[in-house]
Amino acid sequence: MNVVRVSLYTALVLIATIVLQVYTPATRGYFNLGEVAIYTIAALTSPLTAGIAGGVGSALADLVTGYGIFAPGTLVIKFTEGFVASLLISFFRKELPHSRVRVASLIIGVFLGVLIAGLGVVLFTGEVEVYSVPLSIMGFEVMALSATFTITTWFWILIGLTVTASVTYFVIRAKGESISFVIPVLLSGLIMVTGYFLYEYFVSNPLQGIPPEEAFVEVPVNLGQALVGLAFSSPVITFINRARG
């Protein structure tokens, strides 16, 4: 394992995680773009490297942006996510025919769309705060994004439809080994979603005086985070593989 390479990948995960954060009041956690980096790294390197970069980079992001209570859970959850994603991507590339992977990917995409819409409508409507990390420009701090808005039930229905349509479109258009990327990402994303739900329910919510059941609120948010990771990392990986020749 190359220490310099692991360090660079860890820094990449850290930057991707802190560049944009969407605060979730119910759990005091946040949506981020860290999965984009984790899935990209998982497709390009070994399971252990992807796990270390995902776990350490994400945990450091929690510590430096004021979410330290999540850091222990994040270290384990994101390590597992990166490790499993890399392991499954390698397996799907070598072992399974693309036709079966394509059908299974479509089924999972529909399931996730329905799940996100249903959970979002039932559990996560109301006011949310969106902000980005302050940027220092010529000695002045500039907040690139800061807003508060209300999420309605129709928003989640639209998100669910968008998720299903996006996965379907990607699966139909994917060629060659690109199709082998979908299921590993979705399955490792579900590990991330489940891990944070359990950590929030049993650890972080009780420690913060938040009702444990509020952990349900972040389930659709984290599912969306995994899907965003898939949507943005896939073209990056395709570009890198083509550049490699």
Contacts in CASP RR format, 6 or more apart in sequence:
PFRMAT RR
TARGET T0000
AUTHOR 0000-0000-0000
METHOD contacts of the structure
MODEL  1
MNVVRVSLYTALVLIATIVLQVYTPATRGYFNLGEVAIYTIAALTSPLTA
GIAGGVGSALADLVTGYGIFAPGTLVIKFTEGFVASLLISFFRKELPHSR
VRVASLIIGVFLGVLIAGLGVVLFTGEVEVYSVPLSIMGFEVMALSATFT
ITTWFWILIGLTVTASVTYFVIRAKGESISFVIPVLLSGLIMVTGYFLYE
YFVSNPLQGIPPEEAFVEVPVNLGQALVGLAFSSPVITFINRARG
1 46 0 8 1.000
1 48 0 8 1.000
1 49 0 8 1.000
2 49 0 8 1.000
5 45 0 8 1.000
5 49 0 8 1.000
6 49 0 8 1.000
6 52 0 8 1.000
6 53 0 8 1.000
9 37 0 8 1.000
9 41 0 8 1.000
9 45 0 8 1.000
9 49 0 8 1.000
9 50 0 8 1.000
9 52 0 8 1.000
9 53 0 8 1.000
9 54 0 8 1.000
10 52 0 8 1.000
10 53 0 8 1.000
10 54 0 8 1.000
10 56 0 8 1.000
10 57 0 8 1.000
10 60 0 8 1.000
11 57 0 8 1.000
12 37 0 8 1.000
12 41 0 8 1.000
12 53 0 8 1.000
13 34 0 8 1.000
13 37 0 8 1.000
13 38 0 8 1.000
13 41 0 8 1.000
13 53 0 8 1.000
13 54 0 8 1.000
13 55 0 8 1.000
13 56 0 8 1.000
13 57 0 8 1.000
13 58 0 8 1.000
13 61 0 8 1.000
13 78 0 8 1.000
14 57 0 8 1.000
14 58 0 8 1.000
14 60 0 8 1.000
14 61 0 8 1.000
14 64 0 8 1.000
15 37 0 8 1.000
16 32 0 8 1.000
16 33 0 8 1.000
16 34 0 8 1.000
16 36 0 8 1.000
16 37 0 8 1.000
17 32 0 8 1.000
17 33 0 8 1.000
17 34 0 8 1.000
17 37 0 8 1.000
17 57 0 8 1.000
17 58 0 8 1.000
17 61 0 8 1.000
18 32 0 8 1.000
18 61 0 8 1.000
18 64 0 8 1.000
18 65 0 8 1.000
18 133 0 8 1.000
19 33 0 8 1.000
19 132 0 8 1.000
19 133 0 8 1.000
20 32 0 8 1.000
20 33 0 8 1.000
20 132 0 8 1.000
20 133 0 8 1.000
20 145 0 8 1.000
21 30 0 8 1.000
21 31 0 8 1.000
21 32 0 8 1.000
21 65 0 8 1.000
21 131 0 8 1.000
21 132 0 8 1.000
21 133 0 8 1.000
22 30 0 8 1.000
22 31 0 8 1.000
22 32 0 8 1.000
22 128 0 8 1.000
22 129 0 8 1.000
22 130 0 8 1.000
22 131 0 8 1.000
22 221 0 8 1.000
23 29 0 8 1.000
23 30 0 8 1.000
23 128 0 8 1.000
23 129 0 8 1.000
23 130 0 8 1.000
23 131 0 8 1.000
24 30 0 8 1.000
24 31 0 8 1.000
24 128 0 8 1.000
24 217 0 8 1.000
24 218 0 8 1.000
24 221 0 8 1.000
25 127 0 8 1.000
25 128 0 8 1.000
25 129 0 8 1.000
26 124 0 8 1.000
26 210 0 8 1.000
26 214 0 8 1.000
26 217 0 8 1.000
26 218 0 8 1.000
27 200 0 8 1.000
27 204 0 8 1.000
27 205 0 8 1.000
27 210 0 8 1.000
27 214 0 8 1.000
27 215 0 8 1.000
27 217 0 8 1.000
27 218 0 8 1.000
28 67 0 8 1.000
28 69 0 8 1.000
28 204 0 8 1.000
28 208 0 8 1.000
28 210 0 8 1.000
29 67 0 8 1.000
29 70 0 8 1.000
29 218 0 8 1.000
30 65 0 8 1.000
30 67 0 8 1.000
31 221 0 8 1.000
31 222 0 8 1.000
31 224 0 8 1.000
31 225 0 8 1.000
32 61 0 8 1.000
32 225 0 8 1.000
33 228 0 8 1.000
33 229 0 8 1.000
33 232 0 8 1.000
34 58 0 8 1.000
34 61 0 8 1.000
34 225 0 8 1.000
34 229 0 8 1.000
35 81 0 8 1.000
35 189 0 8 1.000
35 192 0 8 1.000
35 225 0 8 1.000
35 226 0 8 1.000
35 228 0 8 1.000
35 229 0 8 1.000
35 230 0 8 1.000
35 233 0 8 1.000
36 228 0 8 1.000
36 229 0 8 1.000
36 232 0 8 1.000
36 233 0 8 1.000
36 236 0 8 1.000
37 53 0 8 1.000
37 54 0 8 1.000
37 233 0 8 1.000
38 50 0 8 1.000
38 53 0 8 1.000
38 54 0 8 1.000
38 58 0 8 1.000
38 78 0 8 1.000
38 81 0 8 1.000
38 82 0 8 1.000
38 85 0 8 1.000
39 82 0 8 1.000
39 85 0 8 1.000
39 181 0 8 1.000
39 185 0 8 1.000
39 188 0 8 1.000
39 229 0 8 1.000
39 230 0 8 1.000
39 233 0 8 1.000
39 237 0 8 1.000
40 233 0 8 1.000
40 236 0 8 1.000
40 237 0 8 1.000
40 240 0 8 1.000
41 49 0 8 1.000
41 50 0 8 1.000
41 53 0 8 1.000
41 54 0 8 1.000
41 82 0 8 1.000
41 86 0 8 1.000
42 50 0 8 1.000
42 51 0 8 1.000
42 82 0 8 1.000
42 85 0 8 1.000
42 86 0 8 1.000
42 89 0 8 1.000
42 184 0 8 1.000
42 188 0 8 1.000
43 85 0 8 1.000
43 86 0 8 1.000
43 89 0 8 1.000
43 181 0 8 1.000
43 233 0 8 1.000
43 237 0 8 1.000
44 237 0 8 1.000
44 240 0 8 1.000
45 86 0 8 1.000
46 86 0 8 1.000
47 82 0 8 1.000
47 83 0 8 1.000
47 84 0 8 1.000
47 86 0 8 1.000
47 87 0 8 1.000
47 90 0 8 1.000
48 83 0 8 1.000
49 86 0 8 1.000
50 82 0 8 1.000
50 83 0 8 1.000
50 85 0 8 1.000
50 86 0 8 1.000
51 78 0 8 1.000
51 79 0 8 1.000
51 80 0 8 1.000
51 81 0 8 1.000
51 82 0 8 1.000
51 83 0 8 1.000
51 86 0 8 1.000
52 79 0 8 1.000
53 82 0 8 1.000
54 78 0 8 1.000
54 79 0 8 1.000
54 81 0 8 1.000
54 82 0 8 1.000
55 74 0 8 1.000
55 75 0 8 1.000
55 76 0 8 1.000
55 77 0 8 1.000
55 78 0 8 1.000
55 79 0 8 1.000
55 82 0 8 1.000
56 75 0 8 1.000
56 79 0 8 1.000
57 78 0 8 1.000
58 74 0 8 1.000
58 75 0 8 1.000
58 78 0 8 1.000
59 71 0 8 1.000
59 72 0 8 1.000
59 73 0 8 1.000
59 74 0 8 1.000
59 75 0 8 1.000
59 78 0 8 1.000
60 71 0 8 1.000
61 67 0 8 1.000
61 74 0 8 1.000
62 68 0 8 1.000
62 69 0 8 1.000
62 70 0 8 1.000
62 71 0 8 1.000
62 74 0 8 1.000
63 71 0 8 1.000
65 133 0 8 1.000
69 204 0 8 1.000
69 207 0 8 1.000
69 208 0 8 1.000
70 199 0 8 1.000
70 204 0 8 1.000
73 195 0 8 1.000
73 199 0 8 1.000
73 203 0 8 1.000
77 191 0 8 1.000
77 192 0 8 1.000
77 195 0 8 1.000
77 196 0 8 1.000
77 199 0 8 1.000
78 192 0 8 1.000
80 191 0 8 1.000
81 188 0 8 1.000
81 189 0 8 1.000
81 191 0 8 1.000
81 192 0 8 1.000
82 188 0 8 1.000
84 184 0 8 1.000
84 187 0 8 1.000
84 188 0 8 1.000
84 191 0 8 1.000
85 184 0 8 1.000
85 185 0 8 1.000
85 188 0 8 1.000
85 189 0 8 1.000
87 184 0 8 1.000
88 183 0 8 1.000
88 184 0 8 1.000
88 187 0 8 1.000
88 188 0 8 1.000
89 180 0 8 1.000
89 181 0 8 1.000
89 184 0 8 1.000
89 185 0 8 1.000
91 184 0 8 1.000
92 101 0 8 1.000
92 180 0 8 1.000
92 181 0 8 1.000
92 183 0 8 1.000
92 184 0 8 1.000
93 177 0 8 1.000
93 180 0 8 1.000
96 180 0 8 1.000
98 176 0 8 1.000
98 179 0 8 1.000
98 180 0 8 1.000
101 179 0 8 1.000
101 180 0 8 1.000
101 182 0 8 1.000
101 183 0 8 1.000
102 171 0 8 1.000
102 174 0 8 1.000
102 179 0 8 1.000
104 183 0 8 1.000
105 167 0 8 1.000
105 171 0 8 1.000
105 179 0 8 1.000
105 182 0 8 1.000
105 183 0 8 1.000
105 186 0 8 1.000
106 167 0 8 1.000
106 168 0 8 1.000
106 171 0 8 1.000
108 167 0 8 1.000
108 182 0 8 1.000
108 183 0 8 1.000
108 186 0 8 1.000
109 163 0 8 1.000
109 164 0 8 1.000
109 167 0 8 1.000
109 168 0 8 1.000
109 171 0 8 1.000
109 186 0 8 1.000
110 164 0 8 1.000
110 167 0 8 1.000
110 168 0 8 1.000
112 163 0 8 1.000
112 164 0 8 1.000
112 167 0 8 1.000
112 186 0 8 1.000
112 223 0 8 1.000
112 227 0 8 1.000
113 159 0 8 1.000
113 160 0 8 1.000
113 161 0 8 1.000
113 163 0 8 1.000
113 164 0 8 1.000
113 167 0 8 1.000
114 160 0 8 1.000
114 164 0 8 1.000
115 220 0 8 1.000
115 223 0 8 1.000
116 156 0 8 1.000
116 159 0 8 1.000
116 160 0 8 1.000
116 163 0 8 1.000
116 220 0 8 1.000
116 223 0 8 1.000
116 224 0 8 1.000
116 227 0 8 1.000
117 156 0 8 1.000
117 157 0 8 1.000
117 159 0 8 1.000
117 160 0 8 1.000
117 161 0 8 1.000
118 156 0 8 1.000
118 220 0 8 1.000
119 156 0 8 1.000
119 216 0 8 1.000
119 219 0 8 1.000
119 220 0 8 1.000
119 223 0 8 1.000
120 153 0 8 1.000
120 156 0 8 1.000
120 159 0 8 1.000
120 220 0 8 1.000
121 153 0 8 1.000
121 156 0 8 1.000
121 157 0 8 1.000
123 216 0 8 1.000
123 217 0 8 1.000
123 219 0 8 1.000
123 220 0 8 1.000
124 151 0 8 1.000
124 156 0 8 1.000
124 217 0 8 1.000
124 218 0 8 1.000
124 220 0 8 1.000
124 221 0 8 1.000
125 150 0 8 1.000
125 151 0 8 1.000
125 152 0 8 1.000
125 153 0 8 1.000
125 155 0 8 1.000
125 156 0 8 1.000
126 150 0 8 1.000
126 151 0 8 1.000
126 152 0 8 1.000
127 148 0 8 1.000
127 149 0 8 1.000
127 150 0 8 1.000
127 151 0 8 1.000
128 148 0 8 1.000
128 149 0 8 1.000
128 150 0 8 1.000
128 151 0 8 1.000
129 147 0 8 1.000
129 148 0 8 1.000
130 145 0 8 1.000
130 146 0 8 1.000
130 147 0 8 1.000
130 148 0 8 1.000
130 149 0 8 1.000
131 143 0 8 1.000
131 145 0 8 1.000
131 146 0 8 1.000
131 147 0 8 1.000
132 143 0 8 1.000
132 144 0 8 1.000
132 145 0 8 1.000
132 146 0 8 1.000
134 141 0 8 1.000
134 142 0 8 1.000
134 143 0 8 1.000
135 141 0 8 1.000
135 142 0 8 1.000
135 143 0 8 1.000
135 144 0 8 1.000
136 142 0 8 1.000
156 220 0 8 1.000
159 220 0 8 1.000
159 224 0 8 1.000
163 223 0 8 1.000
163 224 0 8 1.000
163 227 0 8 1.000
166 227 0 8 1.000
166 231 0 8 1.000
167 182 0 8 1.000
167 186 0 8 1.000
167 227 0 8 1.000
167 230 0 8 1.000
170 182 0 8 1.000
170 230 0 8 1.000
170 231 0 8 1.000
170 234 0 8 1.000
171 179 0 8 1.000
171 182 0 8 1.000
174 181 0 8 1.000
174 182 0 8 1.000
174 234 0 8 1.000
177 241 0 8 1.000
178 234 0 8 1.000
178 237 0 8 1.000
178 238 0 8 1.000
181 230 0 8 1.000
181 234 0 8 1.000
181 237 0 8 1.000
182 230 0 8 1.000
185 226 0 8 1.000
185 229 0 8 1.000
185 230 0 8 1.000
185 233 0 8 1.000
186 226 0 8 1.000
186 230 0 8 1.000
188 226 0 8 1.000
189 222 0 8 1.000
189 223 0 8 1.000
189 226 0 8 1.000
190 226 0 8 1.000
192 222 0 8 1.000
192 225 0 8 1.000
192 226 0 8 1.000
193 219 0 8 1.000
193 222 0 8 1.000
193 223 0 8 1.000
193 226 0 8 1.000
196 215 0 8 1.000
196 218 0 8 1.000
196 222 0 8 1.000
197 215 0 8 1.000
197 216 0 8 1.000
197 218 0 8 1.000
197 219 0 8 1.000
197 222 0 8 1.000
198 215 0 8 1.000
200 212 0 8 1.000
200 214 0 8 1.000
200 215 0 8 1.000
200 218 0 8 1.000
201 212 0 8 1.000
201 213 0 8 1.000
201 215 0 8 1.000
202 212 0 8 1.000
204 210 0 8 1.000
205 211 0 8 1.000
205 212 0 8 1.000
205 214 0 8 1.000
205 215 0 8 1.000
206 212 0 8 1.000
END
